[in-house]
Amino acid sequence: MSTSTVAPLILRIPPPLTEHPASVYLSSLSPGSEPTMKRSLSLIAQLLTNGEADYLTLDWSALRYKHTAAIRAALIKNYEPATVNRVLCALRRVLKEALRLELMAPVDYARAVDITSVKASKELRGRALTQNEIDALMTVCFSDRTPGGFRDAALIAILRGAGLRRAEVVKLDLKDFKDDGEIKVRSGKGRVDRTVYLSPGAIALVNDWLEIRTCTPGALLCQVNKSGRVVQRHLTPQAVLFILHKRAEEAHVDPFSPHDLRRTFASDLLDAGVDIATVQALLGHSTPAQAARYDRRGEERKRRAGAVLQILERERVF
């Protein structure tokens, strides 16, 4: 945008945080979501001001349809549909806060948010791990007799057996795990608490780790330093990613993300006949449609359907 167009969009004196639409919106998010959406808002600010403003110095109340339409067009050229829709969602939410704070007229707000999301025609992202891959991961953890091996086995057991997000698993404290496998997930996405349950096999792996960790209050899955000493500090989400990448390489398993273990959890439940509403509750989703997006049974389900059809055809009397 030209300098003359950019200048009116930049705040020279930002308002108090309690009256700043972007700050008010970000304060409503969970700690796990806030950094991502903050980056989304700063991206909008940079695009609109040629890099001169960030999410705090952009005057969100001055945005009109010409700005939001330009943002959408610029995002489509450079980003995947999922990223575009995430950024547009953040944009709409901030403008809604500007309306609520009476910084924006209703008619200007209605026009500014009248931009459509982008339809994605690509296949679903991520994958479900096979049982052979899970077994290989656990084998490399079992072969590592250091505290790190026991901790990593417990980490994979919880991610795989309870479908937690990595931002949720790193916040677990010892008090959140019960002997019967009950895990209390506190302030998950959307700041909603939920309860999940581990299988007996997963419980055993967590208990093996707890024998080394001891019963000291604090992080359930804590750090292990280079000398193998347990350090009573929470893992970071980035550390979880590093651990899984390391174990995947050792086990000769194709790279996967923590969310792929969550997808595996959901797919296995659906494959076992668990109803979608229950899967939704265990995943901590607000709608069944969100839970359905985690179903990665795809081709295997098609093969089974084809096999059933063949059996029916053999039995059918024409």
Secondary structure, DSSP 8 states (H G I E B T S, - for coil): --HHHHGGGB-SS---GGG-HHHHHHHTS-TTTHHHHHHHHHHHHHHHHTTS--TTTB-GGG--HHHHHHHHHHHHHHS-HHHHHHHHHHHHHHHHHHHHTTSS-HHHHHHHT--------S--SS----HHHHHHHHHHHHH--SHHHHHHHHHHHHHHHH---HHHHTT-BGGGB-TTSEEEE-S-GGG--EEEE--HHHHHHHHHHHHHH-S-SSBSSEEE-TTS-EEEEE--HHHHHHHHHHHHHHHT-----HHHHHHHHHHHHHHTT--HHHHHHHHT-SSHHHHHTT---HHHHHHHHHHHHHHHHHH---
